[in-house]
């Protein structure tokens, strides 16, 4: 088993510098840090701050979410907690608010307080430096829903398939002028691809303006209402709870009823979608929780191995729940 002295020698630095580079609370220059990381990885050295002792009941896993208020995450954590409890782990929840600096501060706190593993939804602006440090240290990590970092275990949902299923269902029910209303970012393009694929496979054309993609700063009811008035769609696919509730409020204020005037599908199945009979693209929270726990547990079992196993990448398929919010229309009603 290699030691810190051998790592320092291979990296061409002093032993104290090697400790600082590998430590969770002190950062050296990127050049020195990279040399130390590479030496540690080549030698299979695991820094003592990353080693885990005791049984699973001593282990704490942090979950870093990008939003504080999101019913999807609440349902996910509920199921995830059950799985981790069965395996003997404890969970704490942190938030990055989709902010690079906040995410980095969360990771620094995780390392400082010797939390044993992290599940996180990557922020849109990356933190390559500290993530690389955690990978080299064999720190157990799992990124959710965004495939951002190589070398990190990843659990995804096939959002392209989800949007495809929704639009395909609307087309099968006679709809042609279908709006997609969603928040967007360069890293979030899968739903748009699914939307376009459904039209292309049906041999039907669509207008680019029907894809109303909003950034995270301009999602307001007034903007959604204005866009619906401009396009006059027969059906809408709304993504996320905030947009979904704003769409319903906009339709109410415009005296448009669901599904008589406008059909609606919600991407994500919430408590209110079932209550109000809204057709939804759903995900198995139980599967997300079970797989997340299993993937993290496998990383803990890998801690004693000299060579780190390759990162896993799993993708879950969403499914459509048909309720009463989609009207079957004829060509004359388009």
C-alpha positions as MATLAB code, in Angstrom:
seq = 'XXXXXXXXXXXXXXXXXXXXXXXXXXXXXXXXXXXXXXXXXXXXXXXXXXXXXXXXXXXXXXXXXXXXXXXXXXXXXXXXXXXXXXXXXXXXXXXXXXXXXXXXXXXXXXXXXXXXXXXXXXXXXXXXXXXXXXXXXXXXXXXXXXXXXXXXXXXXXXXXXXXXXXXXXXXXXXXXXXXXXXXXXXXXXXXXXXXXXXXXXXXXXXXXXXXXXXXXXXXXXXXXXXXXXXXXXXXXXXXXXXXXXXXXXXXXXXXXXXXXXXXXXXXXXXXXXXXXXXXXXXXXXXXXXXXXXXXXXXXXXXXXXXXXXXXXXXXXXXXXXXXXXXXXXXXXXX';
ca = [
       0.000    0.000    0.000;
       1.430    3.380   -1.008;
       1.861    6.245    1.444;
       1.898   10.040    1.384;
       5.722   10.114    1.156;
       5.662    8.133   -2.096;
       2.933   10.410   -3.483;
       4.985   13.502   -2.625;
       8.108   12.031   -4.243;
       6.310   11.130   -7.452;
       4.660   14.548   -7.659;
       7.951   16.327   -6.904;
       6.606   18.225   -3.879;
       7.124   18.191   -0.142;
       5.075   15.911    2.127;
       3.243   18.892    3.757;
       2.342   20.204    0.274;
       1.003   16.789   -0.713;
      -1.141   16.745    2.449;
      -2.465   20.222    1.672;
      -3.287   19.323   -1.923;
      -5.183   16.204   -0.882;
      -6.876   17.779    2.133;
     -10.470   18.903    1.937;
     -10.081   22.451    3.288;
      -6.800   23.783    1.857;
      -6.207   24.370   -1.859;
      -2.831   24.727   -3.498;
      -2.240   26.017   -7.026;
      -4.000   24.038   -9.776;
      -0.661   22.955  -11.257;
       0.643   21.488   -7.990;
      -2.710   20.011   -7.082;
      -2.990   18.232  -10.424;
       0.485   16.743  -10.004;
      -0.412   15.436   -6.556;
      -3.788   14.084   -7.723;
      -2.196   12.285  -10.653;
       0.498   10.781   -8.431;
      -2.085    9.601   -5.891;
      -4.216    8.063   -8.626;
      -1.231    6.274  -10.199;
      -0.152    4.872   -6.846;
      -3.664    3.997   -5.681;
      -3.255    6.179   -2.611;
      -6.403    7.144   -0.666;
      -6.040   10.147    1.612;
      -6.984    9.482    5.224;
      -9.793   12.049    5.111;
     -11.486    9.882    2.478;
     -11.124    6.566    4.301;
     -14.265    5.301    5.960;
     -14.261    3.377    9.197;
     -17.007    1.703   11.149;
     -20.212    0.111    9.980;
     -22.784    1.745    7.719;
     -24.615    3.358   10.653;
     -21.615    5.674   11.046;
     -21.803    6.875    7.463;
     -23.488   10.118    6.472;
     -24.380   11.000    2.875;
     -25.103   14.567    1.765;
     -27.667   15.235   -0.952;
     -27.013   18.556   -2.721;
     -30.100   19.774   -4.608;
     -30.271   22.656   -7.064;
     -33.654   23.949   -5.818;
     -35.132   24.322   -2.357;
     -38.802   24.089   -3.344;
     -39.471   21.228   -5.738;
     -42.082   18.511   -5.062;
     -40.215   16.148   -7.396;
     -37.227   16.227   -5.058;
     -39.407   15.789   -1.981;
     -40.879   12.585   -3.394;
     -37.454   11.414   -4.532;
     -35.804   11.980   -1.145;
     -38.665   10.225    0.635;
     -38.012    7.034   -1.338;
     -34.246    7.469   -1.257;
     -34.286    7.804    2.525;
     -36.077    4.471    2.867;
     -33.440    2.692    0.787;
     -30.507    4.260    2.587;
     -32.066    3.561    5.974;
     -32.352   -0.102    5.035;
     -28.637   -0.077    4.232;
     -27.772    1.753    7.460;
     -26.829    5.192    6.116;
     -27.980    8.607    7.320;
     -28.794   11.518    5.011;
     -28.493   15.298    5.180;
     -29.870   17.685    2.560;
     -28.047   20.754    1.213;
     -28.887   23.227   -1.561;
     -26.809   24.903   -4.267;
     -29.593   27.009   -5.821;
     -28.023   26.222   -9.210;
     -25.113   28.463   -8.217;
     -21.511   27.456   -8.860;
     -20.128   29.224   -5.781;
     -22.799   27.774   -3.494;
     -22.173   24.300   -4.870;
     -18.423   24.612   -4.264;
     -19.045   25.838   -0.715;
     -21.312   22.827   -0.137;
     -18.606   20.427   -1.327;
     -15.984   22.143    0.824;
     -18.265   21.776    3.844;
     -18.855   18.107    3.006;
     -15.113   17.471    2.988;
     -14.401   19.633    6.032;
     -16.947   17.833    8.187;
     -15.863   14.417    6.900;
     -19.238   13.506    5.443;
     -18.745   10.154    3.798;
     -20.404   10.547    0.414;
     -22.354   12.956   -1.781;
     -25.288   12.758   -4.180;
     -25.700   15.953   -6.159;
     -27.493   17.610   -9.048;
     -24.694   19.511  -10.809;
     -25.013   23.269  -11.132;
     -24.949   24.677  -14.661;
     -21.516   26.242  -14.098;
     -19.074   23.427  -13.329;
     -16.701   22.946  -10.392;
     -14.130   20.760  -12.150;
     -11.328   21.449   -9.676;
     -12.971   20.205   -6.494;
     -14.795   17.353   -8.279;
     -11.480   16.088   -9.648;
     -10.042   16.254   -6.142;
     -12.927   14.125   -4.846;
     -12.593   11.605   -7.693;
      -8.872   11.119   -7.063;
      -9.559   10.751   -3.342;
     -12.048    7.974   -4.159;
     -14.770    9.985   -2.477;
     -18.124    8.234   -3.146;
     -20.252   10.462   -5.389;
     -23.335   10.205   -7.579;
     -24.529   12.908   -9.977;
     -28.264   12.979  -10.709;
     -30.174   13.967  -13.860;
     -27.287   15.859  -15.530;
     -24.353   14.081  -17.138;
     -21.717   16.731  -16.390;
     -18.591   15.110  -14.914;
     -16.660   12.198  -16.386;
     -15.490    9.639  -13.858;
     -18.510   10.152  -11.564;
     -21.347    7.640  -11.193;
     -24.435    9.001  -12.953;
     -28.170    8.315  -12.673;
     -30.266    9.902  -15.421;
     -33.879   10.044  -16.561;
     -34.480    9.786  -20.306;
     -36.119   13.201  -20.738;
     -35.962   12.910  -24.520;
     -38.134    9.791  -24.312;
     -40.496   11.470  -21.847;
     -41.181   14.447  -24.118;
     -41.482   12.114  -27.105;
     -44.144   10.009  -25.342;
     -46.155   13.105  -24.420;
     -46.111   14.685  -27.870;
     -46.717   11.354  -29.576;
     -49.816   10.857  -27.389;
     -51.113   14.323  -28.268;
     -50.549   13.740  -31.983;
     -52.374   10.396  -31.778;
     -55.319   12.279  -30.281;
     -55.474   14.649  -33.244;
     -53.408   17.596  -31.998;
     -51.010   19.420  -34.291;
     -50.377   22.826  -32.729;
     -48.628   21.642  -29.570;
     -46.684   23.989  -27.298;
     -43.735   22.888  -25.186;
     -43.219   25.266  -22.261;
     -40.055   24.554  -20.280;
     -37.088   26.085  -18.555;
     -33.936   25.647  -20.537;
     -30.156   25.817  -20.482;
     -27.483   24.621  -22.948;
     -27.113   21.465  -20.819;
     -30.862   20.736  -20.955;
     -31.776   19.900  -24.542;
     -33.153   16.375  -24.321;
     -36.836   17.309  -24.029;
     -36.696   19.508  -27.123;
     -35.199   16.586  -29.052;
     -38.038   14.311  -27.948;
     -40.603   16.932  -28.981;
     -39.107   17.263  -32.461;
     -38.676   13.502  -32.877;
     -42.403   12.871  -32.291;
     -43.357   15.368  -35.020;
     -40.744   14.080  -37.441;
     -41.790   10.440  -37.020;
     -45.426   11.405  -37.623;
     -44.434   13.308  -40.769;
     -45.925   16.513  -39.392;
     -44.305   19.940  -39.455;
     -44.070   22.234  -36.437;
     -43.150   25.866  -35.860;
     -40.086   26.747  -33.806;
     -42.116   29.321  -31.855;
     -44.207   26.474  -30.419;
     -41.171   25.525  -28.316;
     -41.297   28.200  -25.621;
     -38.056   27.757  -23.702;
     -37.548   30.087  -20.769;
     -34.379   30.676  -18.779;
     -34.367   30.374  -14.996;
     -34.806   34.120  -14.492;
     -37.826   34.875  -16.667;
     -40.400   32.209  -15.796;
     -43.473   34.345  -15.079;
     -47.193   33.801  -15.531;
     -47.615   36.964  -17.591;
     -45.030   35.799  -20.149;
     -46.620   32.362  -20.397;
     -50.082   33.891  -20.784;
     -48.897   36.217  -23.547;
     -47.264   33.355  -25.453;
     -50.397   31.186  -25.236;
     -52.456   34.086  -26.596;
     -50.032   34.530  -29.519;
     -49.926   30.853  -30.530;
     -53.427   29.602  -29.590;
     -52.324   25.970  -29.189;
     -54.724   23.058  -28.987;
     -52.388   21.339  -26.502;
     -49.549   22.192  -24.123;
     -46.760   20.110  -22.588;
     -45.596   21.942  -19.457;
     -42.373   20.976  -17.708;
     -42.057   21.272  -13.931;
     -44.439   22.321  -11.197;
     -43.869   26.080  -11.399;
     -44.539   26.229  -15.124;
     -47.435   23.774  -14.843;
     -49.279   25.803  -12.218;
     -48.604   29.034  -14.153;
     -50.041   27.451  -17.303;
     -53.226   26.406  -15.488;
     -53.638   29.858  -13.920;
     -53.044   31.506  -17.306;
     -55.693   29.341  -18.971;
     -58.167   30.118  -16.174;
     -57.602   33.862  -16.555;
     -58.107   33.529  -20.311;
     -61.382   31.624  -19.691;
     -59.977   28.545  -21.431;
     -60.914   25.202  -19.933;
     -58.959   21.923  -19.831;
     -59.387   19.855  -21.995;
     -62.299   21.409  -23.892;
     -60.299   24.417  -25.121;
     -56.703   23.373  -24.486;
     -55.371   19.918  -23.652;
     -52.560   19.692  -21.104;
     -49.844   17.199  -20.182;
     -47.568   17.813  -17.222;
     -43.965   16.657  -17.380;
     -43.577   15.240  -13.846;
     -46.448   13.771  -11.911;
     -47.331   15.766   -8.804;
     -50.077   15.354   -6.202;
     -52.146   18.074   -7.850;
     -51.918   16.510  -11.316;
     -53.658   13.403  -10.014;
     -56.189   15.467   -8.059;
     -57.175   17.521  -11.106;
     -57.000   14.658  -13.592;
     -53.983   15.983  -15.512;
     -52.245   13.511  -17.811;
     -48.584   13.335  -16.821;
     -45.164   11.996  -17.698;
     -44.164   10.177  -14.528;
     -41.036    8.685  -13.024;
     -40.639    5.895  -10.521;
     -39.436    7.571   -7.332;
     -38.985    4.121   -5.852;
     -36.609    3.164   -8.672;
     -34.658    6.407   -8.329;
     -34.265    5.876   -4.588;
     -33.339    2.220   -4.869;
     -30.781    2.694   -7.633;
     -29.200    5.758   -6.009;
     -28.741    3.841   -2.755;
     -27.351    0.789   -4.525;
     -24.900    2.816   -6.596;
     -23.607    4.711   -3.561;
     -23.367    1.536   -1.491;
     -21.330   -0.102   -4.262;
     -18.877    2.812   -4.109;
     -18.417    2.309   -0.376;
     -17.717   -1.356   -0.989;
     -15.130   -0.249   -3.577;
     -13.192    1.864   -1.077;
     -10.784   -0.894   -0.145;
      -9.787   -1.638   -3.729;
      -6.446   -0.290   -4.928;
      -7.775    0.633   -8.368;
     -11.032    2.539   -8.612;
     -13.755    0.843  -10.650;
     -15.050    2.655  -13.722;
     -17.934    5.035  -13.214;
     -21.440    3.651  -13.781;
     -24.083    5.368  -15.884;
     -27.726    4.295  -15.583;
     -30.751    5.742  -17.383;
     -34.358    5.363  -16.200;
     -37.301    5.448  -18.604;
     -40.285    7.696  -17.769;
     -43.841    6.646  -18.575;
     -47.135    8.316  -19.407;
     -50.151    8.288  -17.073;
     -53.333    9.010  -19.049;
     -56.050   10.934  -17.190;
     -58.713   13.389  -18.337;
     -56.822   16.418  -19.630;
     -56.351   15.456  -23.286;
     -59.220   15.902  -25.736;
     -59.559   13.869  -28.916;
     -59.968   16.346  -31.743;
     -60.696   16.141  -35.458;
     -58.990   17.970  -38.286;
     -61.677   20.644  -38.319;
     -60.852   21.657  -34.766;
     -57.125   22.311  -35.354;
];
